[in-house]
């Protein structure tokens, strides 16, 4: 990445995926779908970042928040292991941070607290000790009323070798959920974290690819990416809308109650307010890019000046 261009201007994005009969992000108590007091279901930014990191790892990129041989470790252990594999000495200070940012794409994107602990007589002293990532996400929210379901069953195997009856199980899920995330990549923070224009392109691809590729567990198998919109502001512009999801509405398509929705056939995506807001600030915007699932129906056509990302059709993606 040393020869790549640092993030040249501010970027803002909206990303949405859906899940059917699955749990997008279980709570730490009972592993139920996370819910706000007003009944809105949500997914943490940590969950989305995990999807992105896992995709990067599957593509052969180094990630800082990772295991070693499928075993958990602390930050010191992870970095020490990486340095050994690269035949690098156990450095410290700004040199250590420079190596981490050069090597780990998730550190450039999301930053790190660099909370090292002494291990094997090595206690790294990074400078700085904390680095704010250039790319920040809000928690994602389900953008309609959703219905939680409890699915009861039994395991195939008995709890003991001498028992023939399986044990009871309960699986918590949402009938259907369309989940929207907002994100901003700040060019000033990118100067410190060394995030590049190419990193931003890679994270857009990773978001779109990762949620579908994460379906190797029952809780995530029903996930599909649906909409990705990216705003590239003009260089030097100190502006962003914030919360782009506030300008995107889901309109019932067939009279079904929102809690009974089960697929994109049940709603139409209304971008009218978003297009109006974008048009009002078009002097600040260099370009708008998008990716969309063929199953999503829109109230009106996507503006012809928006540029397709072509993630699903790119043979190199």
Phi and psi in degrees as a GROMACS rama.xvg file:
@    title "Ramachandran Plot"
@    xaxis  label "Phi"
@    yaxis  label "Psi"
@TYPE xy
-60.9299  -28.3239  UNK-2
-97.9182  4.4128  UNK-3
-87.5765  159.944  UNK-4
-83.1907  128.684  UNK-5
-59.8244  154.734  UNK-6
-46.9766  117.669  UNK-7
-86.0223  -17.4339  UNK-8
-160.803  170.527  UNK-9
-70.8455  145.298  UNK-10
-127.964  149.437  UNK-11
-139.695  144.272  UNK-12
-143.154  156.666  UNK-13
-126.384  131.567  UNK-14
-133.764  132.891  UNK-15
-134.354  138.579  UNK-16
-135.336  164.504  UNK-17
-123.449  166.472  UNK-18
-142.679  141.003  UNK-19
-122.804  123.902  UNK-20
50.9247  49.2605  UNK-21
-144.791  170.654  UNK-22
-111.658  104.828  UNK-23
-69.8717  -24.7422  UNK-24
-170.045  92.7759  UNK-25
-68.3912  148.255  UNK-26
-76.8764  163.655  UNK-27
-76.3042  -8.13755  UNK-28
-91.6886  -60.8712  UNK-29
-119.131  3.26187  UNK-30
62.7093  30.7734  UNK-31
-82.6939  156.778  UNK-32
-54.4956  136.79  UNK-33
-71.1676  138.323  UNK-34
-141.353  140.915  UNK-35
-83.5105  164.471  UNK-36
-56.4434  -28.5683  UNK-37
-85.1205  4.63722  UNK-38
93.4173  0.505051  UNK-39
-79.2511  126.657  UNK-40
-83.032  147.269  UNK-41
-142.671  165.056  UNK-42
-130.994  132.596  UNK-43
-72.3931  156.204  UNK-44
-63.9923  -28.469  UNK-45
-61.2891  -39.5471  UNK-46
-63.1336  -45.1707  UNK-47
-63.7685  -42.8142  UNK-48
-62.2606  -34.6381  UNK-49
-65.0632  -41.5367  UNK-50
-56.1725  -48.1891  UNK-51
-63.0949  -45.8214  UNK-52
-60.926  -44.2934  UNK-53
-62.1279  -37.3609  UNK-54
-65.9286  -46.2977  UNK-55
-56.865  -43.3171  UNK-56
-62.507  -40.0344  UNK-57
-64.8124  -21.7489  UNK-58
-95.4657  7.71479  UNK-59
86.9576  10.359  UNK-60
-87.4685  148.222  UNK-61
-80.0786  135.632  UNK-62
-124.888  143.365  UNK-63
-75.9518  -42.8325  UNK-64
-85.9075  92.6101  UNK-65
-154.502  169.385  UNK-66
-95.9215  171.492  UNK-67
-118.363  115.359  UNK-68
51.6533  44.1989  UNK-69
66.6722  13.8184  UNK-70
-112.497  139.069  UNK-71
-67.8644  151.322  UNK-72
-151.642  165.838  UNK-73
-88.0534  176.675  UNK-74
-62.1983  -40.1983  UNK-75
-61.0488  -45.8317  UNK-76
-62.5688  -40.7472  UNK-77
-63.0111  -46.1973  UNK-78
-70.5335  -40.9648  UNK-79
-60.7706  -41.4637  UNK-80
-63.1228  -43.6071  UNK-81
-62.7889  -45.829  UNK-82
-60.7721  -38.9999  UNK-83
-65.2033  -40.816  UNK-84
-66.5133  -22.8292  UNK-85
-102.192  7.60221  UNK-86
54.9229  39.8172  UNK-87
-104.451  149.488  UNK-88
-76.6904  164.035  UNK-89
-79.268  85.12  UNK-90
-82.7921  176.438  UNK-91
-145.767  -177.133  UNK-92
63.5871  -148.667  UNK-93
-68.4697  -26.4288  UNK-94
-63.4029  -40.2205  UNK-95
-63.2259  -47.1435  UNK-96
-62.5323  -40.1482  UNK-97
-60.3224  -40.9254  UNK-98
-64.4192  -42.3443  UNK-99
-63.8359  -43.5455  UNK-100
-70.1624  -34.7784  UNK-101
-66.5856  -34.1733  UNK-102
-94.9282  -34.4841  UNK-103
-112.415  113.701  UNK-104
-65.8448  -33.642  UNK-105
-69.5246  -27.7076  UNK-106
-68.7568  -39.5745  UNK-107
-66.0496  -36.3157  UNK-108
-79.0372  -52.2699  UNK-109
-106.618  -7.9973  UNK-110
74.5707  -171.837  UNK-111
-167.248  153.25  UNK-112
-80.7812  -12.7887  UNK-113
48.6218  47.3327  UNK-114
-84.3015  74.9879  UNK-115
-78.6935  146.056  UNK-116
-119.93  152.343  UNK-117
-64.64  135.267  UNK-118
-152.522  129.827  UNK-119
52.4444  43.9649  UNK-120
65.7291  18.0806  UNK-121
-122.32  120.365  UNK-122
-124.018  95.5106  UNK-123
-61.3496  145.093  UNK-124
-123.588  82.0235  UNK-125
-71.6443  151.84  UNK-126
-133.358  112.783  UNK-127
-79.1747  168.835  UNK-128
-81.5165  -23.2921  UNK-129
-135.73  136.748  UNK-130
-133.119  120.265  UNK-131
-76.3266  131.054  UNK-132
-70.9428  150.635  UNK-133
-73.13  -26.2496  UNK-134
-108.107  123.531  UNK-135
-126.307  137.273  UNK-136
-113.42  146.829  UNK-137
-80.1794  165.084  UNK-138
-61.7513  142.503  UNK-139
-80.04  150.82  UNK-140
-128.046  144.944  UNK-141
-71.0606  124.193  UNK-142
-91.2637  26.8107  UNK-143
-162.716  171.705  UNK-144
-70.8305  133.865  UNK-145
-126.635  156.089  UNK-146
-110.605  124.419  UNK-147
-84.9004  142.821  UNK-148
-131.248  142.796  UNK-149
-107.986  123.535  UNK-150
-110.437  118.782  UNK-151
-102.801  145.446  UNK-152
-161.932  -168.612  UNK-153
-134.015  152.717  UNK-154
-78.6282  159.618  UNK-155
-73.877  -37.2625  UNK-156
-95.2985  150.05  UNK-157
-71.8172  160.688  UNK-158
-75.9795  -16.7267  UNK-159
-137.881  158.009  UNK-160
-61.2712  -28.3039  UNK-161
-95.4031  10.2005  UNK-162
-113.847  137.227  UNK-163
-97.9224  -14.5407  UNK-164
-91.7915  134.032  UNK-165
-74.3326  171.74  UNK-166
-94.5397  154.846  UNK-167
-77.0697  144.988  UNK-168
-131.646  154.61  UNK-169
-133.449  132.56  UNK-170
-121.119  125.392  UNK-171
-100.656  135.119  UNK-172
-150.544  172.611  UNK-173
-109.464  137.177  UNK-174
-55.62  -48.9405  UNK-175
-160.737  143.518  UNK-176
-150.082  130.106  UNK-177
-104.593  111.973  UNK-178
-109.506  124.409  UNK-179
-112.997  133.62  UNK-180
-116.027  146.234  UNK-181
-112.921  144.759  UNK-182
-146.396  153.377  UNK-183
-136.858  132.939  UNK-184
-109.243  119.373  UNK-185
-99.8529  124.472  UNK-186
-68.1744  -27.4076  UNK-187
-71.9615  -43.8169  UNK-188
-64.4465  -30.5273  UNK-189
-65.0663  -27.6457  UNK-190
-64.0904  -30.2473  UNK-191
-87.3944  -41.3797  UNK-192
-87.8272  -7.01615  UNK-193
67.663  25.1887  UNK-194
-68.1348  137.744  UNK-195
-111.639  169.172  UNK-196
-59.484  -38.4944  UNK-197
-66.8538  -37.2546  UNK-198
-58.8954  -41.2572  UNK-199
-64.2925  -42.7348  UNK-200
-60.4099  -40.1095  UNK-201
-66.8773  -37.1934  UNK-202
-72.6636  -31.3731  UNK-203
-62.4118  -46.5235  UNK-204
-61.6579  -42.7909  UNK-205
-63.2125  -41.675  UNK-206
-59.4996  -48.0264  UNK-207
-65.5814  -41.6174  UNK-208
-78.4993  -32.0589  UNK-209
-71.6596  -40.9364  UNK-210
-68.1181  -32.5304  UNK-211
-73.3265  -39.5905  UNK-212
-74.7876  -10.676  UNK-213
-84.5224  -0.319742  UNK-214
-78.08  46.4159  UNK-215
-99.3551  10.148  UNK-216
-128.895  157.062  UNK-217
-60.3431  -34.7177  UNK-218
-71.4247  -21.1039  UNK-219
-117.938  1.55964  UNK-220
-66.4605  -22.411  UNK-221
-92.6255  19.4278  UNK-222
-90.9194  138.773  UNK-223
-141.761  131.479  UNK-224
-69.5827  138.573  UNK-225
-119.959  -45.2214  UNK-226
-143.417  135.652  UNK-227
-136.609  121.385  UNK-228
-125.134  128.309  UNK-229
-125.074  128.521  UNK-230
-105.945  125.074  UNK-231
-105.474  106.292  UNK-232
-77.9916  157.872  UNK-233
-65.9419  149.566  UNK-234
-60.1957  131.137  UNK-235
90.0146  -6.95328  UNK-236
-78.8595  125.854  UNK-237
-100.737  76.1309  UNK-238
-158.817  148.659  UNK-239
-159.46  150.448  UNK-240
-71.7918  -47.7999  UNK-241
79.4738  137.239  UNK-242
51.5172  58.894  UNK-243
-58.3738  -27.111  UNK-244
-61.3706  -22.255  UNK-245
-64.1562  -20.7066  UNK-246
-102.57  7.5268  UNK-247
-119.68  126.36  UNK-248
-120.804  147.37  UNK-249
-105.825  122.217  UNK-250
-108.878  128.923  UNK-251
-54.3743  135.765  UNK-252
-98.6878  -23.4336  UNK-253
-139.359  19.842  UNK-254
82.357  -2.56844  UNK-255
-72.2603  143.605  UNK-256
-61.8575  143.286  UNK-257
-55.9638  -35.9264  UNK-258
-68.5929  -15.9915  UNK-259
-100.732  3.39786  UNK-260
-59.3557  146.776  UNK-261
-137.705  -4.06945  UNK-262
-167.993  171.617  UNK-263
-62.0482  -12.7856  UNK-264
-65.555  -17.9076  UNK-265
-91.1079  -2.16138  UNK-266
-150.378  162.995  UNK-267
-120.352  136.757  UNK-268
-88.2399  122.245  UNK-269
-103.11  111.92  UNK-270
-102.577  10.0652  UNK-271
-57.1826  -47.7904  UNK-272
-66.8407  -39.0202  UNK-273
-61.5763  -46.4182  UNK-274
-62.6217  -36.8797  UNK-275
-65.3558  -43.648  UNK-276
-65.2305  -42.8657  UNK-277
-64.4708  -41.2959  UNK-278
-64.7961  -33.0205  UNK-279
-68.9612  -18.8832  UNK-280
-122.265  28.6262  UNK-281
-65.1491  -22.0151  UNK-282
-69.069  -17.5059  UNK-283
-94.8104  -8.41956  UNK-284
-107.906  128.288  UNK-285
-80.7845  -46.3129  UNK-286
-163.205  161.119  UNK-287
-128.911  130.304  UNK-288
-120.707  158.818  UNK-289
-154.386  158.354  UNK-290
-135.197  141.671  UNK-291
-143.741  145.938  UNK-292
-73.0761  142.193  UNK-293
-65.8377  -14.8836  UNK-294
-82.7236  -15.4508  UNK-295
-80.7663  132.385  UNK-296
-105.624  136.99  UNK-297
-113.09  149.211  UNK-298
-61.0177  -42.6021  UNK-299
-132.838  169.238  UNK-300
-65.2676  147.683  UNK-301
-66.4247  134.353  UNK-302
-53.3817  135.778  UNK-303
-64.9834  -21.2738  UNK-304
-78.5643  -13.8442  UNK-305
-70.7489  139.77  UNK-306
-98.366  125.241  UNK-307
-68.2177  136  UNK-308
-77.4849  -27.9086  UNK-309
58.5031  36.4854  UNK-310
-65.1834  -43.018  UNK-311
-74.7435  -19.3781  UNK-312
-103.373  -7.2604  UNK-313
-77.3624  117.339  UNK-314
-66.1737  -21.773  UNK-315
-93.5031  -2.30374  UNK-316
